[in-house]
Every structure is written in C-alpha cells, then in structure tokens.
Amino acid sequence: MAGSIIGGLLESGHPAGRISAADPFPDSLERLRELGPLHTCADNAEAAATADVIIMAVKPQVMAEATESISAAVAEKAALVISIAAGVTVESMAARLGMGAAIVRCMPNTPALLGCGASGLFGNSNVTPEHRSLAQSIMGAVGETRWVDSEQALDAITALSGSGPAYFFLFTEAMIDAGCALGLDRETATTLATQTALGAARMARESDVDLVELRRRVTSPGGTTERAVQQFEEDGLRRLVGNAMDAAAERAAEMAREMG
C-alpha cells in the first residue's frame, strides 16, 4: 500500500525528492526506489525528521514500536500523521505520539494499487482544515476519499470498501464456476465474468441514474435476468450480504479492542 501511495503521488506530479521512505528490509526499499528517485533509509526516525506529513503504512502489530520511534520528530515538526493500519485507534496512537498530535486514520482498499481505491478518513480534534486538505490530496492520488465524523464509522467502511474487493472476487468466482457448470470453458467464463464486472462497475459510477433503475433496465419482464434476480432474492442474497458485513464490522471493532 505504501508503494501504491508513493506511485500515486508521483503520478500526480509530487516531486520524488520530497518523499522519504523507511523500511527495515532492503528488498522492500529497492522496490520503492524503482518508483523514482526518492530518499530511502532503514530508520523511521531519520525518514520522519524532516517530514511535514508522515504516513504509517505498517502492520497493526508493529504500530506501537513504529509510533514510539517517530514521536520526537512528530513533536518537533508538528507533523500530520496518517495511519492506514487497521484496528489501531487514534487514542492508542496519541498515547505514544503525544496528545497534541494531529492524527488521521485512513481505511484504504487494495484497488489503490491501480489508482482506483476507496478510502475512508477520520481525523482527531487536532487535525486542522489544512491537514484535512493534505490528507485528502495524498489519499486522493490513489482513488476516491470520504471523511467520516466518528472513528467508529471506520468499522463500517472496513466492512464496506476495505473488505469489499474480496466480496466481488468471491461473487465473480461463483459466476465463473456456474458458467463452467453450464458448459463454458474456464477461460471464456473468466473473461466474460470479469469484463461484465468491470462494465457494470463503470455503469454504476458513470450513469446519471441510480442502481435500482440500472437493474430495472436490464431486467426485462418475464426474461432471464428477472428469473435470476428473483432467485437471488428468494435465497436471501441481501440478508447474506448484511450478515457478512456485520461480521466484518464486528471484527474491525474487536481488532481495535485487541490492539488497545
């Protein structure tokens, strides 16, 4: 995800010389250097020393160590800290960075790798309008962004867009398997299913009508689509999706409690 954000910034015209990246693994740093002539190092404190914005693209399990390593730099520079670590609350980060730290929590998703991600953002009370603009411009370089008014709302975003790509992958897998069961070869079924998913997503994004109307236009009375949609409804597709997202949101809340 760090590489995606850096790549998006470079693509949007941000100078590579103003980007520093820290990682303890040389192979990871080498992959980042392939993106452009940015500064790289193995030490978090070194990378943070001159930064106005610090993006914490680390696993939740190492966030405590990572925040402690940059706390002095954050205090000295009054830097904005953006975290993309799932389950790590603003409160737990502020306990290590200082209660005056400006912190934005971000929940991105993997399509950011292609520049078409979806990110939810929440800022603590120290985040100024200027900070919000900075955070939005950074995350906007890899896709759509939306601000929420409560940190709890990030659990819902995790369940919706954070985990959402996997739902679409699973549904597409099921369509491919069903196509094969109906007699198509797997290559044909895969090409048609993935292209259909792409086309439907573009129509949903670019059309001037809502999803209900788009579905109605495809669903001819007495036709094949109507029969399939009726079967989905009878089998409880909406309830299944709701239950799955409830489970994902609950797990996001559990992770926050576990991380403390």
VODREN-180133 format. One line per 8 residues: number of its first residue (from 0); their letters; for each residue x, y, z of C-alpha. Coordinates in Angstrom, 3 decimals, always signed. Each point is the difference from the previous one (the first is absolute). Example, Ala and Ser with C-alpha at 12.3 -4.5 7.8 and 13.67 -1.06 7.14 Angstrom:
0> AS> +12.300:-4.500:+7.800; +1.370:+3.440:-0.660;
END
This chain:
0> MAGSIIGG> +0.000:+0.000:+0.000; +2.906:+2.358:+0.700; +1.281:-0.594:-3.515; -3.448:+0.721:-1.409; -0.226:+3.309:+1.850; +3.496:+1.021:-1.070; -0.741:-0.992:-3.583; -3.231:+2.002:+0.065;
8> LLESGHPA> +1.775:+3.072:+1.361; +2.675:-0.215:-2.677; -2.631:-0.486:-2.698; -1.818:+3.113:+1.208; +3.184:+2.081:-0.268; +1.354:-0.070:+3.555; +3.821:+0.344:-0.129; +1.781:-3.255:+0.832;
16> GRISAADP> +2.705:+1.938:+1.812; -2.518:+1.061:+2.623; -0.966:-3.568:+0.874; +1.886:-2.103:+2.569; -0.763:-3.646:+0.685; +1.244:-2.179:+2.849; -0.052:-3.787:+0.121; +2.211:-2.456:+1.906;
24> FPDSLERL> +0.130:-2.385:-2.972; +2.441:+0.882:-2.830; -2.084:-1.823:-2.632; -3.021:+2.136:+0.855; +2.050:+3.183:-0.281; +1.337:-1.131:-3.372; -3.545:-0.449:-1.307; -0.901:+3.492:+1.215;
32> RELGPLHT> +3.070:+1.506:-1.684; -1.219:-1.450:-3.279; -2.929:+2.414:+0.192; +2.263:+3.060:-0.217; +2.976:+1.828:+1.557; -1.448:+0.284:+3.502; +2.026:-0.081:+3.190; +0.024:-3.391:+1.717;
40> CADNAEAA> +1.420:-1.199:+3.300; -0.427:-2.742:+2.584; -0.703:+2.310:+2.939; -3.480:+1.425:+0.673; +1.314:+2.923:+2.031; +2.319:+1.043:-2.835; -2.828:-0.015:-2.541; -2.303:+1.921:+2.350;
48> ATADVIIM> +2.554:+2.615:+1.054; -0.806:+2.473:-2.792; -3.543:-1.103:-0.858; -3.109:+2.181:+0.122; -2.204:-3.073:-0.590; +0.827:-3.491:+1.244; -1.903:-2.981:-1.380; +0.040:-3.034:+2.271;
56> AVKPQVMA> -0.364:-2.845:-2.509; +0.865:-2.734:+2.487; -1.668:-3.118:+1.346; -2.117:+0.574:+3.124; +2.241:-2.310:+2.011; +3.024:+2.302:-0.392; -1.817:+3.332:+0.291; +0.964:+0.511:+3.662;
64> EATESISA> +3.703:-0.350:-0.781; -0.288:+2.095:-3.156; -1.809:+2.917:+1.672; +2.454:+0.081:+2.874; +2.892:+0.189:-2.472; -1.381:+3.189:-1.602; -1.568:+1.698:+3.023; +2.847:+2.488:+0.441;
72> AVAEKAAL> -0.086:+0.991:-3.694; -3.782:+0.423:+0.077; +0.196:+2.278:+3.040; +2.846:+2.072:-1.452; -1.533:+0.488:-3.443; -3.687:-0.050:+1.043; -0.402:-2.435:-2.895; -3.302:-1.431:-1.150;
80> VISIAAGV> -0.095:-3.762:+0.546; -2.134:-2.161:-2.316; -0.514:-3.617:+1.037; -1.277:-2.722:-2.327; +0.343:-2.740:+2.620; -3.280:-1.817:+0.630; -1.240:-0.115:+3.573; +2.479:+2.495:+1.465;
88> TVESMAAR> -2.013:+2.815:+1.586; +0.887:+3.672:+0.047; +0.030:-0.142:+3.794; +2.602:-2.775:+0.109; +2.209:+1.881:-2.478; -0.336:+3.286:+1.899; +1.108:-1.762:+3.179; +3.404:-0.526:-1.651;
96> LGMGAAIV> +0.207:+3.047:-2.282; -1.341:+2.541:+2.494; -3.524:+1.226:+0.609; +0.658:+3.056:-2.166; +0.823:-2.072:-3.085; -2.140:+0.494:-3.113; -1.023:-3.517:-1.070; -2.087:-1.206:-2.931;
104> RCMPNTPA> -1.119:-3.604:-0.191; -0.532:-1.292:-3.501; -1.648:-3.206:-1.200; +1.075:-0.536:-3.631; -0.517:-3.098:-2.125; +2.130:-2.015:-2.396; -1.276:+1.549:-3.282; +2.188:+2.930:+1.035;
112> LLGCGASG> +2.691:-2.087:-1.707; -1.667:+0.983:-3.283; -0.791:+3.579:+0.990; -3.693:-0.786:+0.504; -0.142:-0.544:+3.738; -2.659:+1.087:+2.474; +1.120:+1.478:+3.317; -1.839:+1.103:+3.115;
120> LFGNSNVT> +1.666:+2.704:+2.116; -0.442:+1.103:+3.617; +2.004:+2.715:+1.739; +0.349:+0.753:+3.689; -0.710:+3.434:+1.490; +3.564:+1.186:-0.718; -0.482:-0.389:-3.757; -0.439:+3.416:-1.630;
128> PEHRSLAQ> -1.688:+0.793:-3.324; +3.480:+0.223:-1.505; +0.790:-3.473:+1.320; -3.225:-1.346:-1.477; +0.895:+1.488:-3.367; +3.451:-1.596:+0.149; -1.362:-3.411:+0.956; -2.644:+0.145:-2.691;
136> SIMGAVGE> +2.491:+0.984:-2.696; +2.296:-2.875:+0.988; -2.640:-2.711:+0.144; -1.842:+1.529:-2.944; +3.063:-0.820:-2.105; -1.032:-3.676:+0.137; -3.793:+0.271:-0.216; -3.153:+1.342:+1.625;
144> TRWVDSEQ> -0.032:+1.329:+3.569; -2.793:+0.640:+2.488; +0.246:+1.560:+3.469; -2.028:-1.383:+2.898; -0.954:+1.757:+3.227; +0.742:-2.846:+2.398; +2.775:-2.526:+0.313; -2.601:-2.730:+0.447;
152> ALDAITAL> -1.223:+0.682:-3.531; +3.336:-1.363:-1.249; -1.193:-3.453:+1.089; -2.885:+0.327:-2.456; +2.384:+1.207:-2.710; +2.251:-2.972:+0.722; -2.989:-2.295:-0.510; -1.112:+1.810:-3.158;
160> SGSGPAYF> +2.967:+1.121:-2.080; +2.971:-1.268:+2.014; -1.076:-3.636:-0.255; -2.306:+0.587:-2.973; +2.391:-1.001:-2.812; +0.081:-3.538:+1.396; -3.807:-0.188:-0.173; +0.039:+0.878:-3.687;
168> FLFTEAMI> +2.824:-2.460:-0.641; -2.001:-2.734:+1.734; -3.197:+0.822:-1.901; +1.927:+0.030:-3.284; +1.585:-3.349:+0.883; -3.485:-1.392:+0.565; -1.183:+1.352:-3.366; +2.985:-1.581:-1.749;
176> DAGCALGL> -0.607:-3.358:+1.678; -3.689:+0.172:-0.924; +0.891:+0.869:-3.592; +2.282:-3.023:-0.178; -2.745:-2.188:+1.451; -2.245:+1.241:-2.803; +2.530:-1.178:-2.592; +2.427:+2.914:-0.574;
184> DRETATTL> +3.748:-0.513:+0.128; +1.680:+1.780:+2.934; +1.916:+2.519:-2.121; -3.175:+1.157:-1.729; -1.965:+0.105:+3.246; +2.764:+1.983:+1.716; +0.324:+2.546:-2.808; -3.732:+0.583:-0.228;
192> ATQTALGA> -0.574:+0.139:+3.774; +2.830:+2.434:+0.733; -0.887:+2.234:-2.938; -3.626:-0.011:+1.115; +1.093:+1.051:+3.497; +2.118:+2.805:-1.456; -2.782:+1.210:-2.267; -2.629:-0.113:+2.746;
200> ARMARESD> +2.276:+1.966:+2.354; +0.606:+2.660:-2.626; -3.718:+0.309:-0.700; -0.696:+0.327:+3.725; +2.621:+2.759:+0.333; -0.623:+1.891:-3.223; -3.770:-0.254:-0.511; -2.308:+2.861:+0.943;
208> VDLVELRR> -2.548:-2.429:+1.496; +0.147:-2.047:+3.193; +0.708:-3.713:+0.343; -3.647:-0.960:+0.358; -0.813:+1.580:-3.357; +3.051:-1.552:-1.654; -1.080:-3.411:+1.248; -3.562:+0.609:-1.184;
216> RVTSPGGT> +1.220:+0.853:-3.493; +1.871:-3.306:-0.260; -2.862:-2.007:+1.478; -2.559:-0.580:-2.747; -3.371:-1.268:+1.289; -0.205:-3.748:-0.379; +3.581:-0.243:-1.159; +3.147:-1.801:+1.114;
224> TERAVQQF> +1.334:+2.801:+2.221; -3.305:+0.297:+1.839; +0.049:-3.724:+0.713; +3.578:+0.190:+1.339; -0.670:+3.089:+2.150; -3.129:-1.609:+1.457; +2.083:-3.024:+0.951; +2.598:+2.220:+1.694;
232> EEDGLRRL> -2.739:+1.729:+2.000; -1.712:-3.278:+0.943; +3.312:-1.462:+1.168; +0.646:+3.035:+2.236; +2.888:+1.730:-1.776; -0.615:+3.329:+1.775; -0.161:-1.669:+3.407; +3.195:-1.951:-0.742;
240> VGNAMDAA> +1.866:+3.162:-1.010; -1.245:+1.841:+3.076; +1.054:-2.824:+2.309; +3.439:-0.163:-1.598; +0.561:+3.749:+0.342; -1.224:-0.062:+3.608; +2.591:-2.699:+0.686; +2.755:+2.039:-1.656;
248> AERAAEMA> -0.919:+3.151:+1.947; -0.082:-1.937:+3.262; +3.433:-1.458:-0.738; +1.336:+3.508:-0.693; -1.301:+1.119:+3.407; +1.519:-3.115:+1.628; +3.378:+0.790:-1.548; -0.116:+3.512:+1.435;
256> REMG> -0.689:-1.405:+3.457; +2.759:-2.602:-0.367; +2.528:+2.627:-1.090; -0.979:+2.113:+3.020;
END
